[in-house]
């Protein structure tokens, strides 16, 4: 009986440490931001965050531009992505991710945008929400 009483707290302590996240990943969240095109013509997208350039890509109807962003939870306000769009008779620079604005709407850190002829829709809660008009 004494054996069980002594080892039970040690077992609980061991289980607690096994379930803790590792120090290297505890302060970061990975987000995937997809910009799906439903435009009638090709559109060129160029995106960047404060610390990273994600490149240029021309997307057609039915294809998408993907951004993989790591958010440092010690400074989440520094986590944003701005994109420049040009083509299909549309152009401009828009904020496609801002942690303070978007983190609650990205289902399991997956954010979805739809680029359509009248504007850009952020998809969350099972519906499209118009955020920007061209």
Helices and strands as residue ranges (DSSP letters): H 2-19, H 23-26, E 28-37, E 43-49, E 53-59, E 64-72, G 76-78, E 80-87, E 90-98, H 99-102, E 110-116, E 119-124, E 127-133
